[in-house]
Amino acid sequence: MAPSFDHLREADLDDDDYDEEEIDISDLREKYEVQLEQGYDAFVVIDGLPEVNEEQKPKLVKFLLKKLNQVGKTREDLIFMPMGEDGKSLRFAFVEYSSPAEAANAVRQLDQVPLDKKHTLRVNKLTDIDRYGREGRVNEEYSPPHIDEFQPNEHLRWWLKDPSGRGRDQFIMYRGDSVGVFWNNEKEQPEIVVDRMHWTESFVQWSPLGTYLTSVHAQGVQLWGGPSWSRQRRFAHPFVNLISFSPNEKYLVTWSARPIAIPEEGHPALTIDDDGKNYVVWDIETSKPLRSFASLDTPGAAGAGAGADATPQKPRKSPWPAFKWSADDKYVARLNQGSSLSIYELPRMNLLDKTSIKIDGVMDFDWAPVTVQRDGVKSYEQLFCFWTPEIGSNPARVGLMTIPSKEVVRTLNLFNVSDVKLHWQSEGAFLCAKVDRHSKSKKSMATTLEIFRVKEKGVPVEVLDTIKDTVINFAWEPKGDRFVIITTTEPVGPTAVAPKTSVAFYCPEKSKGPAPGNWKHLRTLDKRNSNSIYWSPRGRFVVIATVHNQQSSDLDFFDLDFEGEKPESDKDLTANLQLMNTGDHYGVTDVEWDPSGRFVATYSSAWKHAMENGYHIYDFKGEALREEPMEKFKQFLWRPRPPTLLTKEEQKQIRKNLREYSKVFELEDAERGASADREVVEARRRQLDEWCAWRAAIEEELLEERAFLGLPEDPLAVLLATKTPEVPDDAEEQIIEEIVEEVIEESEEIVP
């Protein structure tokens, strides 16, 4: 009950001197009144406890208190454990925390956590009893749960064993309102696997290992897979705009520009604690939310949603993905730009060491793409890099930190810094910090590349400062130590035409040790329009392209390990560059390598422009295999493949005997070509047989009809008999000769 305020009245005031209704006590009421609706929000109910007697109860309470205080603050006197008439506990307890936030944290982090080998805690909020146990929601009569018969699950990686035995890859095409999955048949028409109308309302996306196909809807996200393409998982996040997976497909992050609004009747997956949040982290295996977060950017920064004909929208202020994962899915981190980094442990989603890592001015960070084994370090660690700008007299800084120790293992101070971009090599051996520097007058820009050799002792840094222009694109070779950059001169004035670009190739010098030598410039191609770099996922081959450009759409296919003659100047370098082919795809907006590195797809998306939409497929040498224009063509995505199960020795042995395997493949290709020719001949023969059968049937019908009319069976024979004169047997034979003249050669000669 609310407290009485009668003590505020003055006893000596006469009733005629004041009007009680005019007294404003709203400030006092707001300060002292008890909010009954929120009075139990700090309470939780703990189920799954062991059965104990009165003597054992204090020990259990102390043991339980250790776990309870890991997520909040409570005391022994705030734990009430009911006892039964037989003197034994009822296996549950009520716990009061110091705040509703701590109670919500306990539900999130302690639910389904093992107490010991035989008991698992179940934690719920006390207010959920009224919410879910309201009259009419609970059946008074017990009915045993219905248990469905066991149904074996589909093999979610069935596509890796191509039914044709050719090791083909799958790709997805989203065009118009239809989404289809196809087998790649090189030059031939792609083979349809599945094609559905209105499969998504926004866009589609493969999971990182290719296990699931993701569709996005107003109600949430759905994952599809298996040979039947049935729905495998569902995540109910209303009006979701963007999604991102953890590297090993264990977790999913969804984001919506609209804050979550929990209706009065409840939500199938989310709770009232998720109300007003924008991000949700999900466990893919259980389809349950692990934790939700509010958006750091201003509301509505990215729009309300992506329609069926709109490209996926990104937040304007917060970069995407907002949550970045460690290589083993054990940690996920969120940047609080300018102040700190919050790292959460999975699957509990608790803040590492209960505090964020303070890094003054931090602008960006990125995890190493693999679990790096540094020289001399035997303990487990995950690495991430970060950079901070110049603050006052303090220089800009690029740092390398280990988790969970939070030790900064390497820092690099920088001056006159405008921006820094961090680029990890795919195997985590190198980190390149692309540093854009301005002159003291701030009228000109230049770029330096600071390359960290992460696996070497002390993490040495090599500086490439010979680049005089601004680097607009940088890309490491996957599983390699070479890289490509695209540079441009700085345009003069706001109305200046964008200048030409240059493409430069870099590779290490040959080295006797395991570590590569110093990076050296290999070659530069000037006066180009190129703006994008696309490496083959296997390395060696690279496509330099011009995308999103109305004036140019060039595609250049390069081989960095060309087997031909090597220039004398490149003898000491670990590359032999060769331009294999060039192509042109007008209006190209995206370039996609297939996971095997054998084919390249380029496509023009209707999300970017409406001119000549469709796709092209090339082989790795740049030979055009297939071109198909399509109206309202939106997406082309190759299906990723999981890492190989072969050991490095087995892979090395395969590469060694590749010529023997290639003979088998070449024979299969020849047989497939011959079978294709044979199929054409057989098709023609079938058509001829069908025509002959049809003619025989017609002739039979004609004979029956003539017999019915009393006409001769063979009218042609009768006609010949009446029209053809009979030749006497004793008639003499006549020989008729015909002389034909043919000019074989003709020439003119002038006689004097």
C-alpha positions, 0 to 999 in steps of 0.5 A: 500500500502507498503510505499516507500523507495525512501527517503533512496537514497542519492541525491548526489550519481551518478547513476554510483556509485551503482546498485539499485538492489544490495541494501538489504532492506529486514529487513526494508521491513519486519519491516514496510510493511503492511501485507494486507492479515492479516489486518482485522484479528482483526475485528469481526462482531456482529449481533443480536443487538437490533434496537436503534436510535441515542440517544440510541446508546451510551447506547447500545455501553457501555452495549455491551462494557462490554461483549466485554472486557470480552474476549479481549481489545477494546474501544468505538471508535473502535466499528462502528455501522451503521445507516439506512436512517430512523435514526435507527441502522441496528442491527449489528456492527463492532468491532476492537480488539487489536490482532487477537487472541482476535478476535478469542477468541471473536468468540469462547466465545461470539457467541450465548451468550444472550445479554438480554432476547430477543437478542442473539449475533452472532459473526463472523470474518470480514475475513469470509465475503471474505472467505464464501461470495466470488463470486459464493458461495452466491446465488443472488436469495432468496430461502426459506430454506427447513424444513424437516418434524418432525421425532421423535428421537429414544430412546437412552436408549432402551436397559435398558428394555431388551425385554426378561425381564431378565435384560441382559447386552449387550457387544461388540466384535471386531474381524477381520473386524467385530464389533458386539453388543450382548446380554449376554445369560450366558452359551448359545450362545450370541444373536446378536443385530447388526453386521457390517463389517468395522464399525471402522478403528481403535477401538471402545469405549462406552460412559461413560453412555452407550448411544453411541457407538463410531467408529474411522475413518481417517475422524473423530469420529462417535457416534451410538445409538438407536434400529436401530444403526443409526449415531447420531453424527459426529465429523470431526477431521482428523486422530484422534488417541484417544478420551475421554468423559466427565463423563456425556456425554456432551463433547468429546475430540479428539486428533491426532498426526498430527496437523490439516491442514485446506484446502483452500476450508475450513473444515465442522466444524473447522476454520483457528484458529484450524489449527496446533492444535492437541486437539479439545473439542466438544459439543456432543449435537450440534456437534460443536467444542468449542476450540482447543489446540496444543499438549504439547508433541513433534510432532510425539511422538505417531505416525501418527495413529492407523491402523485397526490392531493396538492397540490405541496409546498414547502420550509418553510424555503427559499422556492420557487423557490430559484433565480431567473433574470435576464430573459435567462436569462444568470444564475441566483442563489441566496440564502444567507439572512442572508449572501450571494447566489451568482450563476452564469453560464449555460451553464457554471454557474460562479460569477460572478467566482468568489465570492458577493456578500456582503450582511450579513443579506440576507433576499430578492431578485428580478430585474427581469422584463425587461432594463431600459434605465436613463437614461444607461446604454448598457452591458449590465446586469441588475438585481436588488433585495434587502433587509436587516433592521435589524442592531444600530444599522444601519437596514434597507435596500432596494438595487438592484444591477447585474450583472455590475458588482455596483454598488449603484446605489440604496439606501434606509434604513428604520427600525422594519421588521418585513418587506419585500416586493418587487414589480417592475412587469412592464416593470421601470419601477417597483419597489415595496417594501411595508414593514410597520412597527411602532410603537416599542411594537410594539403596532401595524402600518402599511404604507408603499409605497416606489416606485423609478422605475427608468428615471428618472435617479438612480432617485428614490423616491416614498413613500406613507405615508398608509396607516394599516392593514396591506397584505396584498396588492399588485399592479401593473397589467401593462404599466401604472403603476397598482396595487391594494392590499388592507388590513386592520386588525390583529385584537385577540388570538389568538382574534379574528375576521378583520376586514373588508378594504378595496380601494384603487385608485391611479393617477398624476396626468396628466403632460405628460412621458413619466414618470407623475406622482405616485401618487394615491389613486383610490378605496377600497371598505370592509367587504369580504372580498376577499383576492386581486387578479388583473389581466388580462395586458393590463392595464386589467381586474382581478378582486378575489376572495375565495379560500380562504374558507368564508364568502365567495366574491365575484368583482368585475370592474373596468374602470379605463378605463371609457368612460363619464362621469368623476367631476369629482374624477378629472379629473386622474388617469389612470383611470376606475374602474367596477364592471362585474359581480359573481359568486360561485363557492362554494369558489373556490380559484384564479383564472386569466386567459387570455393574451389577457385575454378570459376568466377561469377560476375553479376549486375544486381537490380539493387544497384541499377536496372541496366542489363542485369544478369550474370556471367561465369568465367573459368580461372583463366578468364575464358567466358563460359556462360552469359545470361541476362535476366530482368530483376536479377538481385543476387548470385552467391556461391555455396561455401564449403567447410574446411577439408578433412584431409591432413596437410600431408595428404594434401601434399601427396595429392598435389604431388600426384596431380598429373595422375589424377588429371588423366582420370579427370581428362578421360571423364571430360572426354567421355562426357563430351562423347556422351553429349554427342552420343545423346544428340545422335540418339535424340535424332534417332528417336525422332526418326523412329517416332516419325516412322511409327507415326507414318506406319500408323497412318498408312494402317488407318488409310488401308482400313478406311479404303477397305471399308469404302471398297476401294483398292488397297494400294491406290498407288499400285493401281495408278501405276498400272493404269499410267505406265505402259507395258514394255514387251519382253522382246523389245530391243534395248536402246543406248542413249549417249549424252556428251557434257563439256566442262571447262576445267581451266581458262586463261587469256594470253596477249600475243604481240 
